[in-house]
Amino acid sequence: MPHFQYTNPEGKPVRFPIVRRLTSIGSSSECHLVLSGPDVAATHCTLIHEPGRYKLESAQRSTPFFVRGRKTRSFELKHGDVVAVGEHELVFSAVDATAEPEPSSKEAKQEPAGLAFEGMRKLQQFSDLLARPADQLEALLDELIDQVVAMTRASKGFLVLANQAVAGPDAADVGDGYEIRVARNLERQPVDDPAELLSDNIIRETITSRKAQIISDAYADERFRSSLSVMNLKLCSVMCVPLLVRGELLGLIYVGNDNVRDLFRQEQLEMLTIFAAQAALFIKNAQLLNELKSESAELAQRLENVKFGEIIGACPQMVEVYNRVEKVASTDITVLVNGETGTGKELIAREIHNRSPRASHAFITVNCGAIPENLIESELFGHLKGAFTGAVANQIGKFQAADGGTIFLDEIGELPLQLQVKLLRVLQEKQIQRVGDAKTIAIDARVVAATNRDLAEEVRAGRFREDLYFRLNVIGIQLPPLRERGDDVLLIARYLVSRYAKEYGRDIDPAKALSTSALNAIMRFGWPGNIRQLENHIKKALVLADGPQITAADLDLELPDGTAATDDAILPLADARDRWQREYINRVLALNGGNRTKTARDLGVDPRTIFRHLEKVEKEAGG
């Protein structure tokens, strides 16, 4: 920063920064630079700052000053000039004292090595800072520009990023899809109105060429002679370096000094390019981290939107199930839940209980097919001590334990015929009789039953009592198999990954954990064991997968064509257009949550291809 340096009456050095267009010097307390002494007038002289020029002029004819030993009333100062005002000697510096714009030949030979050492030292300092937590991104980007400004001896520095790069709350738009993310001066302070201090032409030149630019005197440069921004700002020294990562332009670093021409040299540009390369990698990683966080949050929100208690699904069949559960939950009507093994019948029963007035009481589960026939009566209704061999104490049954709450009779179709009679009596009379007891006990338990059998067919075959069937099936709820639930299988798969990843010590992001091949294999598989089978395969894949993603091979599935699911099962879109294009695009759209741009990027096609596909689907649906 340009400044005067002098010694005060106490003999201490003073550094007076020049920050105004007009700086007054004199003994008056109203002057910007106050000097004492009998030979110093109230307002002795004024320093006029214009781009690249510093002109010192006497306030009046009777107040001359001395430069280089010569008395004068007007003088254009150069770096290193000594101005005598009264008894004071003011040493003028156009830049920091460590930056001599016109070094001796000996110094000139040593400067590149010194500059390189200083640049590498600051680069190391910045590299050490990269270990900071991600939530300190703002401070880290400020530190980057502070290091760059100090290294190049510029008066200000800017970090300009593409709008889709790391988003910033205080970014200033500079057009063409770019915004100023950081603007700092030599004093490590934010710059006011940063967009007014940048040349859009120089920025555009760097963006277009993707090459580092060094401009010694922008105001006189032929390339920018017609630039209004350069003319208005009267720019002097500028360096502008692109931030590139594998050919992707993330933005640029822009440093400038409006006061000194030819300030920057090739060595500084090369060092700034090294800074930019490291900064670009850091910014790209931060961008990817933000995307992952955003996708994870979006996935969590989507899961929350499609959850019904502990149940996940948004297909029309499940929505109908949810509506029916909502209607019956507040009543005490007996409910029969039908569905294949593994479809989540117990979850539905729990939701009925949790949404009912009985939610604060017990929810008791009984698997009628897992209890030996000679013990099931005792298990359901309890027994007295000595009622049978092994009955060493009184025991209450499941119905009595569920008093005030809900009892869930799973696999009710497995109940023996003689127990069906007793269960029918309990449902009719609301009383139970323990084994070995002569008296009955009143109970108040809601019954929800479930089966994977066709009980109507069982009635016709004489294996299930018709009167019990009608007593249980007051309200029926039919759960669809997983193969008929469309994209629900992907939502459930991702939920299961997020649920079990930590349990199995896998530090993976649920939004990215399943590869495209795995998601396609999940969609193509029939899932005869439904959600329970999907859960088992997800657990197995989490344990066996070697990389950060679960692949189709990790799932260990045999597809409908008899082949094992592998990564090779993904077909190129162009080769499978006629037979697979619509299904393939729809699947990728589903796994991307309907994000058309990301789907186009994953498939390697123009976004218009996806838009045309959706328009065609909508048109056919409307027709």
N, C-alpha and C positions, 0 to 999 in steps of 0.2 A: 504494500500500500504506500503511495507517495506520502512523504512526511518531511518536516523540519526537525533537526536535532540540534540542541544547544545546551548550555550549562546555566543553571539558575543561580541566583545570588548565594545560595548555600553550597554551591560547588557540586551539585548533583546533576547528572545528565537527564535531560527531558526530551521525550519524543512526542512531537505534536503531529498527529495524523491530519492529512489534508483530505477532507471529505465533502467540501462544498465547492460550488462553482465560483463563489466569491468569498475570499477569506480576508478579513481586516486585521491589520497588525498595528499596535500602538499601546500607549500607557493607559488609556481609558478602560475601565472595567467592562464597557460595552463592546470592546473589540474581541474578536475570536481568539487571537493570540496576544496575550497581554505581556508587555515587556516594561520593566521599570527603568528609570534613569533620567537625568536632566536633559539629555540630548534626544530623548524619544518623545515625539509629539503625541497628542491624544489619539489621533488617527494618523499614523506616520505613512503607511503604504497599504496597498491592497494587492492580493494575489488573485489573478483571473485564470481560472482553469477551463480550457477548451480541450476537446479531444486531441490528445497528442501534444498539447502545448500548455506551458505554465508561464504566464507573463506577469511580472512584478512591476507595479507602477506607483509613483509617489502620490500621496493624497493631495499635495499642493506643492508649489515650486520651492517653498522654504523647507521641505522635508525630504532631501535626497537620501540615498543609501549607497553603499559601496559593494561592488561585485568584482572579484579578482583585483582588488586594490584600486579600482577606478570608480570615481563618483558618477552616479547616473540617476535618472529619474524614471527610466523605463528599460526593462531588460527581460528577455525570454530565457528563463532558467533551463539549464541542462543538469543532468544527473551529476552530483558531486560539487556543484557550485556552492561557494561560501558567500553569504550575504551579511554585510555588517550594517546593523541598525543601532545607532548610538554605540554603546559599549558591548553590544551583544553580537555574537557571530552565529548565524543560522546556517547549518549545513543542509542543503537540499538533496533529497533522495527521491528518485522517481519510482523506485521499487524498494523492497526490503534491503537492508544493508548487506545481506549475504549474497545478493544478486547484482553483480556488476554488469551492466549491459555492454560495456566496452572493456573487456579484460586485457591485460598485457599478453604478449605472445607466450610467455611462460605459463601464465594462468590459463590461457586458452588451451594449451596442450594438456593441462592437468584437469580441466573442467569436465570433460566427458567421463573420465574415470570417477571423479568425485560425484558427479550427477548420477552415474550408474549405481555407485555404492549407496547414495542417499535414497535413490528410487527402490533398490532392492531391500533396504532397511524398512522403508515404509510399506513395501509389499509384504514383507514378513510380518510386520505389525498387523496389517489388515488380515493376513491369513490366520494369525492367532485368534483374531476376533470372530472368525467364522465358526468357532466352537460354541459361540453363544446360542442360547435357546432360540427356537424359531419365532417366539413371541417378541423378540427384540429386533425384528427385521427393520423397523423404521430407524432405530438408532444406528444399526449397522450400515444402512444405505447413507445416512448422514455422515458417518465416519469415513465411508469410501470417498465421498466427494471432498471432505475436509483433507484427507490424505492427498488426493489428487491436486487440489488447489495449492497445498503447501509444497508439494513436490515440483509442480510446474511454475510456482511463483506467479500464478495468475491472480487477478483481483476478485474473480468469482468463478464458480463452477456449477454445472447443471447436469442432472441425470434425467434424460428424456426416455420414456418407455412407451412401447406400443400399448394401446388401450387394453388389449386382452392379456398383457403381462401382469405382473404382480400389482393388484389394484391398490390404490392409495386414496385415503379420504380427502386429502388436501391438494390433489393433483390439479395443475393448471393446463387446460387444453391448448395445444399449439397447432391444431388442425392436422389433416391427413392421417387421422387415426393415431396420433401420438400426443402425449401429455407430459408436462414437466413434473417429475416425481420428487426431485430434491433440488433446491436452489440455495447455495451457500456462498458466503464471501470469505475473505482472508481472515476475518476475525472469528471464524467458525460460528457465524450467526446466519439465520435465514435471510434470504433476499426478498425485499418487498416487490410486488408486481413483477415476478420473474418473466412472465410472458412478454413484457414490454422491453426486456433487455436482450432478447435472443433474435438472431437473424433467421427468419424462416427460409430464406434463400440458401444460406449455408447449411441449415439442417436438411433441406430438400436435396441439396447436392450430395451430402453424405449418404442419405437414404437411397438415392438413385444409384450412386456409384458403388456403394457399400465399401468404400475405401476411406482410410484415414485422411483428413484434410489438415494442412497447416497453412495459415494465411498470415503473412507478415504485416500487411497493411491492407485490411479489407476495404478501406475507404478508397484506396487507389488501385485495387485489383480489378483487372479488365472483366473478369468473370462476374463481378458483382457491381460493376459501375452503374447499371440501371436498376439495382435493387433499392426499393424504397426503404426497407428495413435497415440496410447498411448505411444508406445516405442519412436517414433520420438519426440513427444511433452513432454515426461517425466512428465506426469500429476501427480498431487498430489490430492488435495481435489476437488471433483466434486459433484454437485447435479443436477438431471435432473428430471423434473416433467411434466407429460403429460397434455395437455389442452383438456379436455373431456366435451362434451355437449350431454346428452342423448345418450351416447354410441358412438358418432361420435368423432373421433380423429382429432382435428384441427391443432395440432402441439405440441410444448413443450417449456418449459423455462429451460435454461441450464445456471448454474453459476459455476464458477471454480476459483481456486487459485493454481498457479503452484509453489508456494514457501513454503507453509505450509501444512504439513500433519495433518490429524485429525482436520481440522478447523471446519467442520460442525457437528452439533449434531442433534438428532432426533427432538428436539423442533423446530429447524430452518426448517427442512424438512416439518414438519406439518404446520408451518406458510406459507412456500412457496406453499404448496398444496392449502391453503385457497386463497392465491393470485391468483394461477393458475385457481381455480374454477371461481372466479369473472372475471378474464381476459378472460377466455374462453367464458363466457356469453356475455361479451362486444364485443369480436371479432366476435362471431356468429351473434349478432345483426347487427354489421357493415357489415358483409358478406350479410345478408338478405337485408339490406338497399341498398347495392351496386347492388344486383340482381334486386331489385325493380326499382332502377334508370336505370339500364341497360335495363330491360324489357320495362319500360316506354319510354326510348329513342328509343328502337327498334320499339315499337308500333308507336311512332310518325313518325319515319322514314318510316315504312311500309305504314302508312296512307298518308304520303307525296308522296310516290311512286305510290300510287293508286288513287291520287286525280287528277281531271281534273277541275281546277278552284275550285268551291264549290261542285263539284260532286265527290262522292266516289264510286269506283268500278273498278274491274280489270277482270271481266269475258269477254269472247270473244265477247258477244253481245254488251257490253258497249264499248269495244275497237273499235268495228265497228262504234258505234254511235259517239265516239270521232273523229275518222278519218273523218266522214262525216261532223261534225261540223267544223273541221279545214278547209275543202275544201270550204264550202259555206260561212264561216264567212266573208271573204274578198270581197264578192260580194254583190249586192243588190237584189239577187233573193229572191222571196217570199218562205217561208218554212212552211210546215205543219207538226206539231209534233203530232204523234199518241201514245196513251198509256192509260193504265187504270188509274183511279183516284189514286193520291198519288204516282205516279212513278217519279215525278220530272220534269214535262214538262216545268214549268216556269224556273227552273234552266238551262235547255238546252237553252231556249230562251235567258236568260241572258248571257250565255256563247257565244252564237252567236253574241250578241250585244257587249260584252266586248272584243271580239277578232276581231271586225270589225273596219273599219276606223271611224265609228260613235260612238266609245266608249266614247268620251269626251262629247257627247250630251245626251239628256234625253232618259231614258228607261221607257215607259209608259205601265202600265198593265191595261187591261179591262177584267172583267169577264162578258162575254155576257149572262150568265145564271143567274146572280145575280141582273140584272138591270130590273125594270119593263118595260114592252113592250112600254108603252106610253112615257117613258123617255129615252129610249136607243138611239134614233136618236139625241136628244139634247146632250146626254152624249158623243157620238162619234164625232158629227160635230159642236156642239155649237149652240147658238141661240141669237137673238136680243131681246132687251128689249121690252116687250109687245107682243112677238110672241105667247104667250099662257098664260093662267091664272097661275100666280105665277112667270112669267118671269119678275122680277123687275129690271133687269140690263142685259147688254150685257155679254155674257159668251162664252169663247173659248171652243172648244171641245178637246177630247183626241188626235185626229189626228193633230190638230194645235199645241197642247202642245208637240207633239213628232216630230215636224218639225226639220229636221237635224239628228234625232235619230232613235229610233226603237219603234214601237207600237206592243204590244203582245196581241192578241185577244184570250183569253182563253175561252174554251167551245164554240167554234165558231158554233158548231152544234146546239146550242140553239137559234141562231139568227133567228128572225121572217122572213118570206119569203119576205115581203115588204122591209125590211131593207137589205136583201141580194142583191136586185136589186141596191140599192144606194151604197152599199159597192163595188159591181162589177164596178160601174161607177167610183168610187174613184180610184180603182186599175188600171183601164184602162186609165183614164184621168189625174191622179195625181192632182186632184182638189176636193175641198169640197164646199158644200153650206150649210151655217148655216140656222137653222130653222127661217123662217121669213125674210130671206135675198134674194134679187133677184140676187145678183152677186155671182160669185164663187171666191174661194181663192186657189191659187196654194200652194201645200204642198209637202215636200220632206221627207217622212217617210217610212222606211222599215217596211214591215209587216211580222210578224211571228205569225202564228195561231196554235192553239192546240185543240184537241178534244179527248174525251174518247169513242166517237161513231165511228161506221163504216160508214164514209160519203158516200162511194160507195153504201152501202145498203140504206142509207137515200136518195140518188139520185134516186135509183130504186123505192123507196116507195113514191117519189114525195114530200119529206119533205125538200129537199135541192137542190138548183139550180145546174145543171150539169156544166154550164159555170163558175159559181163561184168556184165550186170544182176544176176544172182544173186550174183556175187562182191562187187559193191558193196552190194547190199541185204541184207546179213546182218542188220542191225538197221535198221529204217526209223523215221523220226520225221516225222510229218505236222504242219506248222504251219498253224493256222487263219488265214484271212484276217481283216483288221481288222474288217470288217463283221459278223463272227460272234462277236466277243469282248466284246460288251455294253459295260459301263461302262469297260472297259480303255482305250477310246479317249480318255476324259476324263483318266484318270491319265497317259497318255502325252502328251497335249496339254499338260497342266500341267508335266510334266517338261521337255518341249521348250522351253516358255516360260522356265522357270527356267534352262535350260542356255544358251539363246541371247540372253537379255535383256541380260546384261552385255557379251557379245561385240558386240552392236549398239548399245551405249550407252543402253539403256533402263532407267531406274531405276524399276521397277515391282515390285509384290509378286505373286509367282506365284499366291498364293491368291486374289487379286482381279483378276488381269490379264485373264481371259476373262469377258466379260459373259454374262449369262444367255442373250441372243440368240445369242452365239457358241457357247456350249456346246450349245444346242439344235440349231444348224446342224451342228455337228460330229457330234452323235448321229444326225441324219437323213441325212447324206451317206453314200454307199455306199463311198467310198474304194477305187476299183479299183486304185490304185497303192499301197494299204496304207500302212505306216508311213512309207515314203520320201515318198509324196505328202503325208501329214499334216505331215511335217517341213518340206517346201518351202512349204506354205501358212502355217505358223506363222512361218517366217523372213520371208516376204513381209509378213505382217500386222505383225510387229514393226517392220519398216522403214517401212511406210506409215501405221500408226495415228497419229492426231493426239492423242488424249486419253490418259488414264492407263489406259484399258481397251481391249482388242481387241474390236471389235464383229463381228457377223455379216458386215457389208459388207466389213470389212477382210480377211476370210478369202477373199473372192472365190470362193465356191462356187456351183455350180448344183445345186439340190435335185432330188429325184426327180420332182417335178411340173413340172420345166422352168423354174422361176422361180429367180432369183438369191436367195441368202440375204441378207436385210436385217433390220434391227431390227424392221421391221413384221411379220416372220413370226411373232412371238410373239402368240398369241391370248389374249384374256381368259379366265380359267378358267370364268366363268359361261356365256360364249357357246359354249364348246367342251366342255361337261361330258360329253355323251353319247359323243362320239367320241374326245376327247383327254384327259379328266381323269386317268385312271389313268396313261397314259404321261407326261403332263406332270408330275404329282406325283412319279413315280418318278425322272424326270430331275433335277428340282430337289433331291430327296433325295440323289441320287447326287453332284451337284456340291457339296452341303453336307456330304458325308461322313456321311450318315445323321442329321444333326442335325435333329430334328423341330421344335424351337422356332424355329430360324432359318428352316427351310423355311416354316413357317406365317407368319412375319413377311415373308418375301420375296414370298409369294403373296397376302398381305393377307387371310388367313382366320384363324379361331379355331383354336388348336392342336388342339382336339378333332376338327376336320375331318381333320387328318392322322392322328390316332390311330385314328379310325373307318376311314379308308382302309387303314391297315396291318392292323387287325383283320380287315377283309374279305379282304385279300389272303392273310393267314395261314389264315383259315378255308377259303377256296377251295383253297389249297394242301394243307391237311389233308384236305379232302374228296375 
